[in-house]
Amino acid sequence: MSIPTPHITAREGDFAQTVLMPGDPLRAKFIAENFLTDAVLVNNTRGVQGHTGYYKGKRVSVMASGMGIPSMGIYSHELFFDYGVDNIIRIGTAGALNQDLHVRDIVVGMSAYTNSNYGAHLGFIGQLAPCCSWELLKAAMETGERLGLRVVPGALYSSDVFYDQSSNTRIAQRLGVLAVEMEASVLYLNAAEAGKNALSICTISDNPTTGESLDAEQRQMSFTQMMELALEIA
């Protein structure tokens, strides 16, 4: 354990046992200001804001992961291995591959396909599709039902490439993958290595097939149902 880490300058004990991780630092700030009480900024290195406060009496942290597998790989690794965090819940956006999904629908990743070679550093030869924590998934499904939310579980596809010219998304779509995003796979793999818990909850922000989409401000400010769901199970 090394505190502070090269990328997080919080002190030991600054993070709660559960950390919510949106990709966008402004979304982390929005959650801290609108959902947490007594929130304290515990990290702002490189503008990647981390806040710790209370939600309905529970101590919860929220910190941005940045965009993509390498960035989530760094921050989730340091939270799990250095700061002793037990649970990370990604709350982010995804593009619909399943055509029954629409913008603002909520999906949870049971597993995450990927085109990343991140798993090779563990000595694994071949493609990995790591899974989420069953406990967090079960809690999300039960809580979603209690809140009257439609929460769709299934596989995600975590891509290293945003402007992907390959056929991967079409193949994933044919295999029944719900949506494409850029962080879940590495989060699940780091959690598995650390013996910790992780879940990715995503709101559909666009549909690459139909062109339906939300703009940046809508993505930042309007995904309150996903945020509330994650906070309820934190």
C-alpha positions in Angstrom: 0.0 0.0 0.0 1.3 3.4 -1.0 -0.6 6.6 0.1 -0.7 9.0 -1.6 -0.5 7.3 -4.9 0.9 8.8 -8.1 -2.6 9.8 -9.2 -4.6 10.3 -6.0 -3.5 12.6 -3.2 -6.2 11.7 -0.7 -5.1 10.7 2.8 -5.6 7.2 4.3 -9.3 6.9 5.4 -10.5 9.7 3.1 -12.5 7.3 1.0 -15.6 5.4 2.1 -15.7 1.6 1.6 -18.0 2.2 -1.5 -17.0 4.6 -4.3 -19.2 5.6 -7.1 -17.2 6.3 -10.3 -18.6 8.4 -13.2 -16.2 9.1 -16.0 -16.7 12.8 -15.9 -15.2 14.9 -13.0 -18.1 17.3 -13.4 -20.6 14.5 -12.9 -18.8 13.5 -9.7 -19.1 17.2 -8.5 -22.8 17.2 -9.5 -23.5 14.1 -7.4 -21.5 15.4 -4.4 -23.4 18.8 -4.5 -26.9 17.4 -5.1 -27.0 14.1 -3.3 -24.5 14.0 -0.5 -24.5 15.9 2.8 -21.3 17.2 4.5 -19.4 16.4 1.3 -15.6 17.0 1.4 -13.3 17.2 -1.6 -10.6 14.6 -0.9 -8.8 14.5 -4.3 -8.4 17.0 -7.1 -5.2 15.8 -8.7 -5.3 16.5 -12.5 -8.8 17.7 -11.9 -10.1 14.2 -11.2 -12.4 15.2 -8.4 -13.1 12.8 -5.4 -15.6 13.7 -2.8 -16.7 11.9 0.4 -20.0 12.6 2.2 -23.1 11.0 3.4 -26.2 9.7 1.6 -29.1 8.9 4.0 -26.6 8.4 6.8 -24.3 6.1 4.8 -20.7 7.3 4.2 -20.2 7.2 0.4 -17.5 8.5 -1.9 -17.7 9.6 -5.5 -14.7 10.1 -7.8 -14.2 10.3 -11.5 -12.5 7.5 -13.4 -11.6 9.5 -16.5 -12.3 8.1 -20.0 -11.3 4.6 -21.2 -9.8 1.4 -20.0 -6.3 2.8 -19.1 -7.7 5.6 -17.0 -10.3 3.4 -15.1 -7.5 0.8 -14.8 -5.3 3.3 -12.9 -7.9 4.8 -10.6 -9.8 1.6 -9.7 -6.5 -0.2 -9.0 -5.3 2.5 -6.7 -8.6 2.6 -4.8 -8.8 -1.2 -4.4 -5.1 -1.9 -3.7 -3.9 1.2 -2.0 -6.9 2.9 -0.3 -8.6 -0.3 0.7 -12.0 0.4 -1.0 -14.2 -2.7 -1.1 -16.9 -1.7 -3.7 -16.7 0.4 -6.8 -19.9 1.2 -8.7 -19.3 2.7 -12.2 -22.1 5.1 -13.2 -21.7 6.0 -16.8 -23.1 6.2 -20.3 -23.3 3.6 -23.0 -24.4 3.3 -26.6 -27.3 0.9 -27.2 -26.6 -2.2 -29.3 -29.8 -3.9 -28.3 -32.5 -2.2 -30.4 -35.1 -2.6 -27.7 -33.2 0.0 -25.6 -33.7 3.7 -25.8 -31.9 6.8 -24.5 -32.1 7.1 -20.7 -32.8 3.4 -20.2 -30.6 1.9 -17.5 -28.5 -1.2 -18.0 -26.3 -3.1 -15.6 -23.3 -5.1 -16.8 -23.4 -8.8 -15.7 -20.2 -9.2 -17.7 -18.1 -7.2 -20.1 -16.6 -8.3 -23.4 -13.6 -6.3 -24.5 -11.1 -5.8 -27.3 -8.5 -4.7 -24.8 -5.4 -6.6 -24.0 -5.3 -5.4 -20.4 -5.6 -8.9 -19.0 -2.3 -9.9 -20.5 -0.4 -8.3 -17.7 -1.9 -11.0 -15.4 -0.5 -13.7 -17.7 -3.8 -14.6 -19.2 -3.5 -15.6 -22.8 -6.8 -15.1 -24.7 -9.8 -12.9 -24.4 -11.4 -12.2 -21.0 -15.0 -11.3 -20.2 -14.9 -10.6 -16.5 -18.1 -10.6 -14.4 -19.5 -8.1 -11.9 -20.2 -8.8 -8.2 -23.3 -10.9 -7.8 -24.1 -9.1 -4.5 -24.1 -5.7 -6.1 -26.0 -6.9 -9.1 -28.7 -8.5 -6.9 -29.0 -5.4 -4.9 -29.3 -3.2 -8.0 -32.0 -5.4 -9.5 -34.0 -5.5 -6.2 -33.6 -1.8 -5.6 -34.5 -0.9 -9.2 -37.8 -2.9 -8.7 -38.5 -1.1 -5.4 -37.9 2.3 -7.0 -40.1 1.4 -10.0 -37.2 1.6 -12.5 -36.7 -0.6 -15.5 -33.2 -2.0 -15.1 -32.0 -4.3 -17.8 -29.2 -6.8 -16.9 -26.8 -8.3 -19.5 -23.4 -8.2 -21.1 -21.6 -5.0 -22.0 -18.8 -4.4 -24.6 -15.9 -2.3 -23.3 -14.1 -0.9 -26.3 -10.6 0.6 -26.4 -11.7 2.5 -29.5 -14.4 5.2 -29.6 -14.3 5.7 -33.3 -14.3 2.0 -34.0 -14.0 1.0 -37.7 -14.0 -2.8 -37.0 -16.9 -5.2 -37.0 -16.7 -5.7 -33.3 -19.9 -3.8 -32.4 -21.9 -5.6 -35.0 -20.6 -9.0 -33.8 -21.4 -8.0 -30.2 -24.9 -6.9 -31.2 -25.5 -10.3 -32.9 -24.3 -12.1 -29.7 -26.9 -10.2 -27.6 -24.6 -7.7 -25.9 -26.7 -4.8 -24.6 -24.5 -1.8 -25.0 -21.0 -0.5 -25.8 -19.0 1.6 -23.3 -15.3 2.0 -22.4 -14.6 1.1 -18.7 -16.5 -1.9 -17.2 -14.2 -4.7 -18.3 -11.1 -3.3 -16.6 -13.1 -2.4 -13.5 -14.3 -6.0 -13.2 -10.9 -7.4 -13.8 -9.2 -5.2 -11.2 -12.0 -6.1 -8.7 -11.4 -9.8 -9.4 -7.6 -9.5 -8.9 -8.2 -7.6 -5.7 -10.9 -9.9 -4.4 -13.3 -6.9 -4.2 -16.7 -6.0 -5.7 -17.6 -4.0 -8.7 -20.7 -3.2 -10.8 -21.3 -1.0 -13.9 -24.6 0.8 -14.1 -25.0 2.7 -17.4 -27.6 5.0 -18.8 -28.1 4.7 -22.6 -26.9 8.0 -24.0 -27.1 7.2 -27.7 -27.9 4.6 -30.3 -25.1 4.2 -32.9 -27.6 2.4 -35.3 -30.4 5.0 -35.3 -28.4 8.1 -34.4 -30.6 8.9 -31.4 -28.5 10.7 -28.8 -28.2 13.1 -25.9 -25.8 16.1 -25.8 -23.0 16.6 -23.3 -25.0 18.8 -20.9 -27.9 16.3 -20.9 -25.5 13.5 -20.2 -23.9 15.4 -17.3 -27.0 16.6 -15.6 -30.0 14.3 -16.4 -29.0 10.8 -15.3 -30.4 11.2 -11.8 -32.2 7.8 -11.7 -29.0 6.0 -12.3 -27.3 8.0 -9.6 -30.0 7.4 -7.1 -30.0 3.6 -7.9 -26.2 3.5 -7.3 -26.4 5.5 -4.1 -29.2 3.3 -2.7 -27.1 0.2 -3.0 -23.8 1.9 -1.9 
